Amino acid sequence: MDLKRQRVKTYVDVLGSVVGEGKYSREYIVDLLKKYFEERDLEPIRGASKPPDIYEKELTSLYIIAKYGLNILDDYPELLKVFDYEVKLERATESILNEPPEEARENIIKLFPNLDDPTLSRILRFGFTLMYLDFRDRGFMINLLRNSYAIFPEKADTVRRFAKFFIAAVVADDIQKGRIRNSLNKELQKHALSAELGIPKAVPSDEYLVKVAQALYGLNLRGLVKVKRKESNRT
């Protein structure tokens, strides 16, 4: 079972435990997520680093599986209340994608009056998680990043950092699926995605790509080093 499927199974098992025990609190569910992941020797969805609040952030994944995968939230209103913050993140992504820039900005600030860089990152993470769990395609995430860059110019660095993560994740996914087989194609894909986003200086380094590939897909370093060696063997 690949790493993504292991994560999905863990989310489903956590939700089953929560519903079975009827314990609907964020703190309890965060602790349960951490317990399940650690017992199964799994990493949560993350980039190159592992922030201390990563399991609280993983409530986004749990909400997405509950809503889009299992369709159980209407049956468990107490569970839905746990995800009030994630519902707001979802509304923010919808505003970014579907509303004119000024209107989207106004509505997002209504949702998050003290909108800061970490909150914007959480909004972008919500969109990324939808894509990673196969409920949205890459075009969805490209539009979310592109529009966010236009709506929040004062937070360009935050959007750029997340764009690097997105590009690294997509390239890593293409490598594991055999769509990228050499270093030239790897570089072409990185730069093509950056150009499509229209966000300057968003091309991730290979070092960062290696870390993201390991964290998201469990790709070992040899698989990525092999991509580089093919290029060096030609020169």
C-alpha positions as CSV (number, residue, x, y, z in Angstrom):
1,M,0.0,0.0,0.0
2,D,1.5,3.3,-1.0
3,L,1.9,6.2,1.4
4,K,-1.1,8.2,0.2
5,R,-3.4,5.1,0.7
6,Q,-2.0,4.5,4.1
7,R,-2.8,8.1,5.1
8,V,-6.3,7.8,3.8
9,K,-6.9,4.6,5.7
10,T,-5.6,6.2,8.8
11,Y,-8.0,9.2,8.4
12,V,-10.9,6.8,7.9
13,D,-9.9,4.8,11.0
14,V,-9.6,7.9,13.1
15,L,-13.0,9.1,12.0
16,G,-14.4,5.7,12.8
17,S,-13.0,5.9,16.3
18,V,-14.3,9.4,16.9
19,V,-17.8,8.5,15.7
20,G,-17.7,5.2,17.6
21,E,-16.7,6.8,20.9
22,G,-18.7,10.0,20.4
23,K,-15.8,12.2,21.5
24,Y,-16.2,15.4,19.5
25,S,-13.4,17.8,20.5
26,R,-10.6,19.2,18.4
27,E,-8.0,18.5,21.1
28,Y,-9.1,14.8,21.4
29,I,-9.1,14.3,17.6
30,V,-5.7,15.9,17.2
31,D,-4.2,13.6,19.9
32,L,-5.9,10.6,18.2
33,L,-4.5,11.6,14.9
34,K,-1.0,11.8,16.3
35,K,-1.4,8.5,18.1
36,Y,-2.6,6.6,15.0
37,F,0.2,8.1,12.8
38,E,2.9,7.4,15.3
39,E,1.7,3.8,15.9
40,R,1.7,3.2,12.1
41,D,5.1,4.9,11.6
42,L,3.5,7.4,9.2
43,E,4.2,11.0,8.5
44,P,1.4,13.5,8.2
45,I,1.0,15.5,4.9
46,R,3.8,18.0,5.1
47,G,6.6,19.6,3.2
48,A,10.3,19.6,4.1
49,S,9.8,20.6,7.7
50,K,7.5,19.2,10.5
51,P,6.0,22.1,12.4
52,P,4.8,21.4,16.0
53,D,1.2,22.1,15.0
54,I,1.2,19.6,12.1
55,Y,-1.4,17.3,13.5
56,E,-3.8,20.2,14.1
57,K,-3.3,21.1,10.5
58,E,-4.1,17.6,9.6
59,L,-7.7,18.2,10.7
60,T,-8.0,19.6,7.2
61,S,-7.3,16.1,5.8
62,L,-9.8,14.6,8.2
63,Y,-12.5,17.1,7.2
64,I,-11.9,16.5,3.5
65,I,-12.2,12.7,3.9
66,A,-15.3,13.0,6.1
67,K,-17.0,15.3,3.6
68,Y,-15.8,14.3,0.1
69,G,-14.7,10.7,0.8
70,L,-17.2,9.3,3.3
71,N,-20.0,11.9,3.0
72,I,-20.8,11.5,6.7
73,L,-21.0,15.1,8.0
74,D,-24.7,15.5,7.5
75,D,-25.2,12.4,9.7
76,Y,-23.0,13.6,12.5
77,P,-23.6,17.3,13.2
78,E,-21.4,17.2,16.3
79,L,-18.5,16.1,14.1
80,L,-19.2,18.9,11.7
81,K,-19.0,21.5,14.5
82,V,-15.5,20.3,15.2
83,F,-14.5,21.4,11.8
84,D,-15.8,25.0,12.0
85,Y,-12.3,26.3,11.2
86,E,-11.9,24.0,8.2
87,V,-15.3,25.1,6.9
88,K,-14.0,28.7,6.9
89,L,-10.8,27.6,5.1
90,E,-13.0,25.9,2.4
91,R,-15.1,29.0,2.0
92,A,-11.9,31.1,1.6
93,T,-10.7,28.8,-1.2
94,E,-14.1,29.1,-2.9
95,S,-13.9,32.9,-2.7
96,I,-10.4,33.0,-4.1
97,L,-11.4,30.8,-7.1
98,N,-14.9,32.2,-7.8
99,E,-15.1,35.8,-6.9
100,P,-13.5,39.0,-8.3
101,P,-10.3,39.9,-6.5
102,E,-11.6,42.8,-4.4
103,E,-14.7,40.9,-3.4
104,A,-12.7,37.8,-2.6
105,R,-10.3,39.8,-0.4
106,E,-13.2,41.4,1.4
107,N,-15.0,38.2,2.1
108,I,-11.8,36.4,3.3
109,I,-11.0,39.1,5.7
110,K,-14.6,38.8,7.1
111,L,-13.8,35.1,7.7
112,F,-10.4,35.9,9.1
113,P,-10.3,39.5,10.4
114,N,-6.6,39.1,11.5
115,L,-5.5,37.4,8.3
116,D,-1.8,36.7,8.6
117,D,0.7,34.6,6.7
118,P,0.1,31.4,8.6
119,T,-3.7,31.7,8.0
120,L,-3.1,32.2,4.3
121,S,-0.9,29.2,4.2
122,R,-3.7,27.2,5.9
123,I,-6.1,28.3,3.2
124,L,-3.6,27.2,0.5
125,R,-3.0,23.9,2.4
126,F,-6.7,23.2,2.2
127,G,-6.6,23.5,-1.5
128,F,-3.5,21.4,-1.8
129,T,-4.9,18.7,0.4
130,L,-8.0,18.5,-1.9
131,M,-5.6,17.9,-4.8
132,Y,-3.3,15.5,-3.0
133,L,-6.2,13.3,-1.9
134,D,-7.5,13.3,-5.5
135,F,-10.7,15.3,-5.0
136,R,-9.4,18.2,-7.3
137,D,-6.9,18.3,-10.1
138,R,-3.7,20.3,-10.6
139,G,-5.5,23.0,-12.5
140,F,-7.6,23.8,-9.4
141,M,-4.4,24.4,-7.3
142,I,-2.8,26.4,-10.0
143,N,-5.8,28.7,-10.1
144,L,-5.8,28.9,-6.3
145,L,-2.2,30.0,-6.2
146,R,-2.4,32.3,-9.1
147,N,-5.5,34.1,-7.8
148,S,-4.0,34.3,-4.2
149,Y,-0.9,36.0,-5.6
150,A,-3.1,38.6,-7.2
151,I,-5.5,39.1,-4.3
152,F,-2.9,39.4,-1.6
153,P,0.1,41.1,-3.2
154,E,1.4,42.0,0.3
155,K,1.7,38.3,1.0
156,A,3.6,37.4,-2.2
157,D,6.4,35.7,-0.3
158,T,3.9,33.4,1.5
159,V,2.2,32.4,-1.8
160,R,5.6,32.0,-3.4
161,R,6.8,29.6,-0.7
162,F,3.7,27.5,-1.1
163,A,4.1,27.6,-4.9
164,K,7.5,26.0,-4.5
165,F,6.0,23.3,-2.3
166,F,3.2,22.7,-4.9
167,I,5.7,22.4,-7.8
168,A,7.9,20.1,-5.8
169,A,4.9,17.9,-4.9
170,V,3.7,17.7,-8.6
171,V,7.2,16.9,-9.9
172,A,7.6,14.2,-7.2
173,D,4.3,12.7,-8.1
174,D,5.3,12.7,-11.8
175,I,8.6,11.0,-10.9
176,Q,6.8,8.2,-8.9
177,K,4.3,7.6,-11.7
178,G,7.1,7.3,-14.3
179,R,6.1,10.5,-16.2
180,I,9.6,12.0,-15.5
181,R,12.5,9.8,-16.3
182,N,15.5,12.1,-16.6
183,S,16.9,15.3,-15.2
184,L,16.1,17.4,-18.3
185,N,12.3,16.6,-18.0
186,K,12.4,17.2,-14.3
187,E,13.8,20.7,-14.9
188,L,11.4,21.4,-17.8
189,Q,8.5,20.4,-15.6
190,K,9.6,22.6,-12.7
191,H,10.0,25.7,-14.9
192,A,6.8,25.0,-16.9
193,L,4.7,24.9,-13.7
194,S,6.4,28.1,-12.5
195,A,5.6,29.8,-15.7
196,E,2.0,28.6,-15.6
197,L,1.6,30.0,-12.1
198,G,3.0,33.3,-13.2
199,I,4.8,33.6,-9.8
200,P,8.4,34.8,-10.0
201,K,11.2,32.8,-8.3
202,A,8.9,29.9,-7.5
203,V,11.1,27.1,-8.9
204,P,12.1,24.7,-6.0
205,S,15.7,23.5,-5.6
206,D,16.5,19.8,-6.1
207,E,17.4,19.6,-2.4
208,Y,13.9,20.8,-1.5
209,L,12.3,18.5,-4.1
210,V,14.1,15.5,-2.5
211,K,12.7,16.3,0.9
212,V,9.2,16.9,-0.3
213,A,9.2,13.7,-2.3
214,Q,10.3,11.7,0.7
215,A,7.7,13.3,3.0
216,L,4.7,13.1,0.6
217,Y,5.3,10.0,-1.3
218,G,7.9,8.0,0.5
219,L,10.3,8.2,-2.4
220,N,13.8,7.3,-1.3
221,L,16.7,9.5,-2.3
222,R,18.2,6.9,-4.6
223,G,15.2,7.2,-6.9
224,L,15.7,10.9,-7.3
225,V,19.5,10.7,-7.5
226,K,19.1,8.2,-10.3
227,V,17.3,10.9,-12.3
228,K,20.3,13.2,-11.9
229,R,22.8,10.5,-12.7
230,K,21.2,9.8,-16.1
231,E,21.9,13.4,-17.1
232,S,25.5,13.2,-15.9
233,N,26.1,10.0,-17.8
234,R,25.2,11.8,-21.0
235,T,27.7,14.6,-20.5
